Amino acid sequence: MKPRGAASVYLDHNATAPLRPEARTAMLAGLEALGNPSSVHAFGRRARARLEEARERIAARLGVAPDRVTFVSGGTEANNLALAQADGPVLVSAIEHPSVLEAAPGAVRLPVGPDGRVDPERCERLALENGCRLVSVMLANNETGIVQPVAEIAARLRRHGIRLHVDAAQVPGRLAVSPAGLGGDFLALSAHKFGGPPGIGALVTAPEVEPRPLLRGGGQERRARAGTENLPAAMSFAAALEAIEPAEPARLAALRDRLEEAVAARGDVVILGREVPRLANTSCIAMPGVPAELQVMRLDLEGVAVGAGSACSSGKMAESHVLAAMGLPREIAACAIRVSLGWTTTEAEVEAFLAAWERLREAFRERRGLANRAPATT
């Protein structure tokens, strides 16, 4: 077992990804750039030009017009801003990120099936029955990686003039899909999930949508989000998005499949979502009888970092609402960890995880065996 503080294998990219070199270079250039983008003098105009260039580069990668990209502080603010546009009841899927669920506390809940997926027909029916004017369904779940049929949901809702918000924070670099082709009215992104800096994201809106601001006190971002724009982070965001290689999802899927094949060969684990579309980088693995918290801690001591549940809970590990919504029994849901790969992940790191995971499995297997033995009699 490695001592605490030893060099670690980082397999928690769904929580946050390491900063890409291109993003670091762009951020340093932005930090050295003098000027407020709202100032009218030459320094301000140069800062404004850099900001708009970053916006244009992001828009080009997403396949949207630049004026559809509103810079915000991250995925949480993007989700909150989208939900603030509701003019009436809201329908949200039961597996949404806390930044959606807590931003719409009175929302109608949309169940998912045992496979973790929303039924588009049921989504349409519930929205109509409850008079909902806004629906929120994430593109891919942060815990399981399970991908939702968002394009079909959007097409059904569009017939009734119902808007769709899509949390796509986990998608760039992990799913070969064009956000512009999904058909949603609001799309939330967070730069640090794919190798950009923390503290910046974007809300991408449909052409006919002009968001009402949550933050007031200035005319920035087409009056959709007051506050001095974070120029260094915006430049870094653009560079990180451009640095994603088209082949990245296929590379990650190959590593994920190698990992899951080795784990599944042991026969006493549950891998969630293997039968449905998933992100290329995400494995949700349950080891019944071994609480997720213990697994995370033991793997950490072995020098391997993985996650369990959402990372947005101030370091606390609570029972997963996502796995509960899928109807999983507690003895499985409470024992599931998330292994999420990313742009820095190598074959050697996957092998290191497998070696540490096997030692963990054997240790607890022996412990369970001892606990199940009948006491000796005299």
C-alpha angles and dihedrals in degrees: 000000000000117000118251110272095033119135108286137215105234114216100154101093093140087067093048135326127227114263112265117235091240090053092049092051092049093048093051089051089051093049090054093049111100121213144066111254089226095056117103098213124093095271091052093046091053090050090049091051091052091049094050091046089055090049092050092050092051092046091050091053091049095044096239137114114272093240088063092066116088116186115225136164096269146301095309093057091043090055093046092048092051094049090048087067092068116123098192138345119358129214117207130178116248092239098057123131115268089252087067100037094048093042090058104037095162096046124129109252120234111209125222127216126248086271090061094246132125117237105231093209091052090047091054093046095049092047091054095043092053098040092241117176096184130042126190120204121159118229095224130006118244094217104041103018089228112157121223126220091248098156092056092045090051092050092051094047094045090064088065099039092250116149123229127212117199124195102209098166094125098046113079111098092005105068127038098227135120110235089208090063096055096082098224124143096219127031122184123209133180120199099209092062092070104032103289125116125284117250100051136080139140141240109215113201136194116257094257095049123093108180121228108230127253091191115053135186104083144041098242123135094024087307089297097110124021121212137076108295117250097239099178092050092046091053090047091048091055093047092050093050092049091049093063108109117224089231094054097097092052092049092050093046090055091052092045092050091050090052094047095046090055093047094044091052088071090066098209098086136078121226110198124220100009091133097055136053112288141171112278093238107045132092123175107196126183122199103191114225095025114089115232092236091058092048092051092048095047093047089048090055087052089055097256121121119207133152141234122205122333119342091216098085102093093259094308122131112215133169110285115254087196095060091041090054088054089058096243115162114251093246087066101032093051091051101051124114128188121230110191122183128201150174093303097046117118135189089251091058091051089051090048090053092049092051092049092044092052091052089050092049094049093047093054093039089058091046092052089047092054091047092052095050116106113244116258116261128216 
